[in-house]
Amino acid sequence: LCGAGVAYKLAAALLGSEEAEQWLDLAALATVADIVPLLSENRTLVKHGLPRFDRRPGLKALMAAAGCIQPLTAETVAYQLAPRLNAAGRIADAGLSVRLLLTQNPTEAEALAHKLDAANTERKRLEADATEQAEQQAAQHDFVSSRVLFVRGESWPAGVVGLVAGKLNKRYGVPVCALCEADGALHGSLRGVQGLNLARCLQACDDLLIRYGGHEMAAGVTLDPVNDPAFR
């Protein structure tokens, strides 16, 4: 279960399944967007949650803005709805997405959906620019002497570094750390490979880090720029 799946199960336990059903669409949305395995109970949440999406004004408006085709599928949620909901938090204010999901006003929902659609378009542009710069750095990297790829952009938005790391990780098949600088600190996102535990790697150098978190395959870090060489 993803976090929202756990919240849904708690709501069902405390309030009863019938009362909790009003949030079944959100549990399904988060289950797909958080990329947890669609097996067992997760699959059941998504199966029963997807048909309820058009009952929520915000999701109905977002589906219209994204040009979603019915019947709605998990793939549509993953590639059309989730990126738009995430875009606001990546480049602007994540509160826009919260307001969209909570509003009962169709007019407000439509306006917010168009804002998220525009934010997603801008996110794509910023991601493409950052990825192009990162690819140029990767072209200069010696993968023989260093199996970990570090890339850094001074003007990259913190919200896109994870996307950049993911693309390079998929292309080169090595652990990747993408870093950007904001407010005097470096913010990084890491993507790993099977057989290497990123969380343990970060624990081994936690004296260099302001904060960090994550798991075996993905993690995030914040560190002082002066510690960047030692961190690498």
Sequence and secondary structure as in RCSB ss.txt:
>XXXX:A:sequence
LCGAGVAYKLAAALLGSEEAEQWLDLAALATVADIVPLLSENRTLVKHGLPRFDRRPGLKALMAAAGCIQPLTAE
TVAYQLAPRLNAAGRIADAGLSVRLLLTQNPTEAEALAHKLDAANTERKRLEADATEQAEQQAAQHDFVSSRVLF
VRGESWPAGVVGLVAGKLNKRYGVPVCALCEADGALHGSLRGVQGLNLARCLQACDDLLIRYGGHEMAAGVTLDP
VNDPAFR
>XXXX:A:secstr
  HHHHHHHHHHHHH HHHHGGGHHHHHHHHHHTT    HHHHHHHHHHGGGGGGSHHHHHHHHHHT  SS  HH
HIIIIIHHHHHHHHHHS THHHHHHHH   HHHHHHHHHHHHHHHHHHHHHHHHHHHHHHHHHHT  TTT SSEE
EEESS  GGGHHHHHHHHHHHH S EEEEEEETTEEEEEEE  TT  HHHHHHHTGGGEEEEEE SSEEEEEE G
GGHHHH 
